[in-house]
Amino acid sequence: MYHNSFVEGLAGIVTYHRKKNKLTRVELAHKAGVGKTILFDIEHGKKTIRIDTLVKILDALEIKVELTGELMQEYNRDVTNQP
């Protein structure tokens, strides 16, 4: 299922970036302003995570999230009122 592969992929990405930055979970938690337990949960595939918490962690790791989809180009054009 897509949801499971997304969560597993996210877990791997966060773990990889944390380790490449030579950060412990405690150090990353401090840098992101979140609890160390949530990092353990994310890295072990927990499926229920607050979006604001996830954004803090991704920001701390300098990970950019880009939304793509069939209608995104149309959406971006309509929202910005550009042709």
N, C-alpha and C positions, 0 to 999 in steps of 0.2 A: 504494500500500500504506500502511496506517495507520502502520507504523513509520517510514517515510520522512517522512510529513507531520508526525509528532510531532517528529522530530529537526530538521526544517527550522523548525518553529514554535518550538521551544526555542532554536535558534540565533538567530532573529529577536528573541525576547523578551529574551534575555541581551544581545544587541547594543544593542537599543533602550534598555533600562534603564541599561546602562553609559554610553551616550552622553548620555542625559537627565540622568544624575548627573554629567556632565562628568568622567568618569574615563577614563584611558588603560587599556589592558590591564595594563600594569605596575602602575598604582595599584590596580586592582581585584584583581589577583593578590596584592598585598601585603595588602590589606584582608581578603581571603578566606583568606590563608595557603596559597595554591597557586602553582604555577609559571605564568608568563605564557604558556607554550606551550599549556597546556591550554585557556586562554581562546581562543586562536587556533583550536584544534581544535574547540571547541564552537561558536564563531561561524561556522565553516566546515562544520558539519554532520557532524563525526566521530560515528560510530555507537557506538563503544565508549568509554564514560566510566565511571569508578568512581562509584558512587552517593554515597559519602562526599564526594568532591571536588565533585560537582554540588551537594550540599546546602550545602557551605561557600560556594559561589559564590552560590547563591540566597539564602542567609542574608545575605551581605554586601550584596546588592542589595535586601534586604527583600521578596523575592518569596515568597509563601505558595503551597504546593502543596496542593491539596485532591483527595482521591481520591473519585471518584463511580462509581457502577455500580448495576446492578440489585439487588444484594444488600447494598449498603453500609448502608442503614437497618436491615435485619435484623441485620447483623453488629454495628453499633454498639449496638443494643439488647441483643443476646446478650452482648457483651463487658462492657457496663456493668451488666448484669442489671436494666435498666429496661424497663418496659412501653412 
